[in-house]
Amino acid sequence: MKIFFLFTFSTFLLSAFEQAAASAHYDKILTHSRIRARDQGPNVCALQQVMGTKKKYFSTCRNWYQGAICGKKATVLYECCPGYLKMDGTRGCPAVAPIDHVYGTLGIVGATSTQQYSDISRLREEIEGRGSFTFFAPSNEAWEQLNSEIHKNLVDNVNIELYNALHHHMVNKRMLTKDLKNGMTLVSMYNDQKLLVNHYPNGVVTVNCARIIHGNQIATNGVVHVIDRVLTAVGNTIQDFIEVEDDLSSLRAAAITSDVLDTLGRPGHYTLFAPTNEAFERLPRGVLERIMGDKVASEALVKFHILNTLQCSEAITGGAVYETLEGNTVEVGCDGESLTVNGVKMVKRKDIVTSNGVIHLIDEVLIPDSAKQVIELGGAQQTTFTDLVAQLGLASSLRPEGQYTLLAPLNGAFSDDTLRMDQRLLKTILQNHIIKVKVGLNELYNGQELETIGGKLLRVFVYRTAVCIENSCMVRGSKEGRNGFIHIFRQIINPAEKTLHEMLRNDKRFSVFLSLVKAADLDDVLSRPGEWTLFVPTNDAFKGLTDDDKDILIRDKNALRNILLYHLTQGVFIGSGFEPGVTNILKTIQGGKLYLKTVNDTLLVNELKSRESDLMATNGVIHVIDKLLYPADLPVGNDQLLTILKKLIKYIQIKFVRDSTFKEIPLTFYKINIIESNVQPIIRKEEPIIKTYTKIIDGRPVEVTEKKVTEERIIQGPEIKYTRITAGGSDNEEKLKKLLEEEVTKVTKFIEGDGHLLEDEEIKRLLQGEAPVRKAQPTRRTQGGTARRRTRLANH
């Protein structure tokens, strides 16, 4: 009857445990392990054992499907789930493990060394008796791995040292894994010493960084959890440990300088990756002195080694990213038995448990980007750029107290021809990649201009999935350092020097296209400031075009403008700025649509390959094509024109609708600003000149007194007004104001005799290239005068 009662009670407790609604990660992972092993019979769990070790895990899905733990291959084992036993002649584990008091349960779970030590230390009577205990029982292997001197001292003094050590593994109430919450602190049965509990998302539960390897073995007077190491007392904080550890004197100095040491003495759950003195000695002397002399940099350095979560080594079964107190992240992983930080094996000693966290000693100093100079931010893919900056003397101009932005091309952007350039020219190229101010990625906007240390202005273009500066677009990898940002670019940046018109005029490949542009009166458009994208056919696109054909095209100006303006679109669109593999639709000035996409770094325009893209101009960008573009939905109504276009365009079927005409496209699609200035003259009168002389009047001498008055009008100012005529483009008011002031400031005019000022209508005629109409002037002197209005046209 007693056996039946015990069996029923055990089954009830286990059932209650399994059906609990708690969200404990350990229990969820255990459930997954049972599901993976369901083909092996009832109550079987699948585990992974790291090859070459005795380490076994109830694995996460990630580790299970990778077939590895900590980068090492893992074999699959099938064992009875905790609380169940095998029976001869049956599949799986159909039997429930017998329930006993804590002492007897130690034997059931195989913790026979702990059971033996409980016996000889006279703890047995307590854990066989009445109560509700949780015993974190070290496995047999854990006792074998304990420091031999400590082990000997315990065994030699069983009534005090060993008894106290075992009590330190016990809590005076039953705590199942679902009750062991992450960050919980339990009070042990020895001297109220703390036990720090961590319950991780991967199902690992630790107590003072010892992993529970067999949990929830129910006893009549409590529960037993088998752990993988012997617990030692925890009393000191991380600060206390740093202050007394000789091998951390350099870290201690840095933590004091940066005022971070006190933080590590406060309550919390920290992880400190503590560089040893040897690690600090490996740093270049100049780098260490600079960081230690800069409180902001030294604070960033120390905080970069601290996590605000407690990460025990046994909980790390794969790589994971953690945020540091500095604000950036580190990747903590494992390689077999070794911990790795950012992929590097550097942990010399792990799991030094303190009352407010854990310490792992490392043999390398981690320097965050925020403590580095901007030139130090370059990675392995930007070494050509950073090496050239240093070799050509530009690194020395990047002062630690300054603010800069480096636009660093990838190594592959530097061709052999570029590297063989004259050093003076190469230095100029590199200067175009260093901005005078510190600009982060989220501070860049479309149309922004950035001034380089070489005095060039670089334009920023922001697209849906790309940010480009001039001809080159960014790739991932922007970083912020102590004195600036670094952004990574695909290509060397080539600032524009010429307008679209100048580029066409200077390249013989475009002579035919340029002659048509001129015939259509569009050359002025390509010369003025603006933001255009121009698709330019080479002369090859016009093969077969005779002079007669050209004359026919030129005579029909509307048709010619429609064709040419189908090659022009408002805005600057860089080829590498387009989202790869998808079609981008641009509306042309003609009104039709262009369909662009990039495939394998090649720009396609209406499915035609661009032979050369991203030729930057001061007022736009050119993409070179070898075919004339034509809108497929635009009909032709003239037989002669249709014949000509069919000669040039064979990749689409041109529509013919007899007598259809092309729409007129007035040249109002680009912006003209009229700048008006109201110039009020300052009139300064000189003292009158009085002359007395004798004049013969009617044959008699008469004395005459004459007074001559001279007025000087000084035109100063001006007051400037801007009148926007059409849409498109952007104002550059300061530049226009300066230009106008240079034109009209301190213009002096004496109004006497037959002097003449142009009227407003005459000024307009001059600006339009017409000769002014001169009015007949009276012989009288002009006295006084009214304020004049001067008007100047400036296009954008």
Salt bridges, closest charged atoms under 4 A:
GLU18 OE2 - ARG34 NH1 3.29
GLU79 OE2 - LYS56 NZ 2.76
ASP100 OD1 - HIS101 NE2 3.41
ASP119 OD2 - ARG124 NH1 3.72
GLU126 OE1 - HIS167 NE2 3.01
GLU128 OE2 - HIS101 NE2 3.85
GLU128 OE2 - ARG124 NE 2.77
ASP156 OD2 - LYS152 NZ 2.84
ASP179 OD1 - LYS178 NZ 3.23
ASP228 OD1 - ARG229 NE 3.80
ASP259 OD2 - LYS295 NZ 2.69
GLU278 OE2 - ARG282 NH2 3.16
GLU289 OE2 - ARG285 NE 3.06
ASP294 OD2 - ARG482 NE 2.75
GLU299 OE2 - LYS303 NZ 2.87
GLU314 OE2 - LYS55 NZ 3.04
GLU314 OE1 - ARG211 NE 3.52
GLU314 OE2 - ARG229 NH2 3.84
ASP335 OD1 - LYS72 NZ 3.64
ASP335 OD2 - LYS345 NZ 3.62
GLU337 OE1 - LYS55 NZ 3.48
ASP351 OD2 - ARG229 NH1 3.11
ASP351 OD1 - HIS360 ND1 3.91
ASP369 OD1 - LYS372 NZ 3.83
GLU376 OE1 - ARG290 NH2 2.98
GLU401 OE2 - ARG399 NE 3.26
ASP417 OD1 - ARG420 NH2 2.77
ASP422 OD1 - ARG424 NE 3.09
GLU451 OE2 - LYS436 NZ 3.22
GLU470 OE1 - ARG459 NH2 2.76
GLU480 OE2 - LYS438 NZ 3.08
GLU497 OE2 - LYS456 NZ 2.78
ASP507 OD2 - ARG509 NH2 2.90
ASP521 OD2 - LYS557 NZ 2.69
ASP524 OD2 - ARG528 NE 2.57
ASP540 OD1 - LYS543 NZ 3.88
ASP549 OD2 - LYS647 NZ 2.73
GLU579 OE1 - ARG464 NH2 2.09
GLU607 OE2 - LYS597 NZ 3.73
GLU612 OE1 - ARG509 NH1 3.20
ASP614 OD1 - HIS623 ND1 3.77
ASP626 OD2 - ARG611 NE 2.84
ASP626 OD1 - LYS627 NZ 3.93
ASP639 OD2 - ARG658 NH1 2.98
GLU676 OE2 - ARG789 NH2 2.47
GLU712 OE1 - ARG684 NH2 2.50
ASP731 OD1 - LYS671 NZ 2.71
ASP731 OD2 - ARG724 NH2 2.69
GLU759 OE2 - ARG788 NH1 4.00
GLU761 OE2 - LYS764 NZ 3.96
GLU762 OE1 - HIS756 NE2 3.81
